Amino acid sequence: MHYDEQSIFEYLLSVYSSIILKDIVQHQRIQNVRFLQDLYRYTMSNIGNIVSAKSIRDYLKSQQIVISTDSVINFLHYGTETYIFNKIGSVNPDTKKYFEIYNKYYAGDIGLRNALVGYNFDKDI
């Protein structure tokens, strides 16, 4: 692609869309595609930060959007199954934190992440 940034991002977005539509939406029979896309964009924007399905659900509830915590967890799980994300969970078995549903997600491919949410060299170091 001769290092044409626009062409590269368009190609990466088409790969990402193909994964979302074929591997997740069709396979899992997802009805709320818009929420799936928004959730993945949010997660990609917050790579390395703690993501809580409950806090996402609570925020959406405050916006009069009803979605279950289980749906958020399932959608994130589909992202890890297709390698869009890698999930790092709580791993300290000596504390109750082992049972928390707070996880960190990292991009399975940084190119897909950058194509989806852009990049900021100062923030993304």
C-alpha positions as CSV (number, residue, x, y, z in Angstrom):
1,M,0.0,0.0,0.0
2,H,3.1,2.2,-0.3
3,Y,2.6,3.6,3.2
4,D,-0.5,5.5,2.3
5,E,-2.0,6.0,5.7
6,Q,-5.5,6.5,4.5
7,S,-5.5,3.3,2.4
8,I,-4.0,1.3,5.3
9,F,-6.6,2.5,7.7
10,E,-9.4,1.8,5.2
11,Y,-8.0,-1.7,4.7
12,L,-7.7,-2.3,8.5
13,L,-11.2,-1.0,9.1
14,S,-12.5,-3.5,6.4
15,V,-10.7,-6.3,8.2
16,Y,-12.2,-5.2,11.5
17,S,-15.7,-4.9,10.0
18,S,-15.4,-8.4,8.5
19,I,-14.5,-9.8,11.9
20,I,-17.3,-8.0,13.6
21,L,-20.0,-8.9,11.0
22,K,-19.0,-12.4,10.0
23,D,-17.4,-13.8,13.1
24,I,-19.5,-12.2,15.8
25,V,-22.8,-10.7,14.6
26,Q,-23.7,-13.5,12.3
27,H,-22.2,-16.4,14.3
28,Q,-23.7,-15.2,17.7
29,R,-26.9,-13.8,16.1
30,I,-26.3,-10.3,17.7
31,Q,-29.3,-8.0,17.5
32,N,-27.8,-4.9,19.1
33,V,-24.9,-4.3,16.6
34,R,-24.7,-0.6,17.4
35,F,-24.0,-1.4,21.1
36,L,-21.4,-4.0,20.1
37,Q,-19.6,-1.5,17.9
38,D,-19.7,1.2,20.6
39,L,-18.5,-1.2,23.3
40,Y,-15.6,-2.3,21.2
41,R,-14.7,1.3,20.3
42,Y,-14.9,2.3,24.0
43,T,-12.7,-0.7,25.0
44,M,-10.1,0.1,22.3
45,S,-10.0,3.7,23.6
46,N,-9.4,2.5,27.1
47,I,-6.7,-0.1,26.5
48,G,-5.0,-1.1,29.7
49,N,-7.6,0.5,31.9
50,I,-9.9,-1.5,34.1
51,V,-13.2,-2.3,32.3
52,S,-16.2,-3.2,34.4
53,A,-19.3,-4.7,32.8
54,K,-21.3,-3.5,35.8
55,S,-20.1,0.1,35.6
56,I,-20.8,0.1,31.8
57,R,-24.3,-1.2,32.5
58,D,-24.9,1.3,35.3
59,Y,-23.8,4.2,33.1
60,L,-26.1,3.1,30.2
61,K,-28.9,2.7,32.7
62,S,-28.4,6.3,33.7
63,Q,-28.8,7.2,30.0
64,Q,-32.1,5.3,29.9
65,I,-30.4,2.4,27.9
66,V,-31.2,-1.0,29.2
67,I,-28.6,-3.7,28.8
68,S,-27.7,-6.5,31.1
69,T,-24.3,-7.0,32.7
70,D,-24.3,-10.5,31.2
71,S,-24.7,-9.0,27.7
72,V,-21.7,-6.7,28.2
73,I,-19.6,-9.6,29.5
74,N,-20.7,-11.8,26.6
75,F,-19.9,-9.1,24.0
76,L,-16.5,-8.6,25.5
77,H,-16.0,-12.4,25.5
78,Y,-16.8,-12.6,21.8
79,G,-14.1,-9.9,21.3
80,T,-11.5,-12.1,23.0
81,E,-12.7,-15.2,21.1
82,T,-12.0,-13.4,17.8
83,Y,-8.7,-12.0,19.1
84,I,-9.8,-8.4,18.8
85,F,-8.9,-8.2,22.5
86,N,-6.7,-9.9,25.0
87,K,-8.2,-10.0,28.5
88,I,-6.2,-9.8,31.7
89,G,-8.2,-10.5,34.8
90,S,-7.7,-10.3,38.5
91,V,-5.2,-13.0,39.4
92,N,-4.5,-12.7,43.2
93,P,-6.2,-15.8,44.7
94,D,-5.3,-14.6,48.3
95,T,-7.9,-11.9,48.2
96,K,-11.6,-11.5,47.2
97,K,-10.4,-9.5,44.2
98,Y,-10.0,-12.9,42.5
99,F,-13.8,-12.9,42.1
100,E,-14.1,-9.4,40.8
101,I,-15.4,-8.9,37.3
102,Y,-13.0,-6.0,36.7
103,N,-10.6,-6.8,33.8
104,K,-8.2,-5.0,31.6
105,Y,-8.3,-5.5,27.8
106,Y,-5.6,-5.0,25.4
107,A,-5.8,-4.8,21.6
108,G,-5.2,-8.1,19.8
109,D,-3.7,-6.0,16.9
110,I,-2.5,-2.5,17.5
111,G,-3.1,-1.6,13.8
112,L,-6.8,-2.4,14.2
113,R,-6.9,-0.4,17.3
114,N,-5.3,2.6,15.7
115,A,-7.6,2.4,12.6
116,L,-10.6,2.3,14.9
117,V,-9.8,5.0,17.4
118,G,-6.8,6.7,16.0
119,Y,-3.5,7.1,17.9
120,N,-1.9,9.6,20.1
121,F,1.8,9.0,20.6
122,D,1.9,11.1,23.8
123,K,-1.0,9.1,25.4
124,D,-0.3,5.7,23.9
125,I,3.3,5.2,25.1
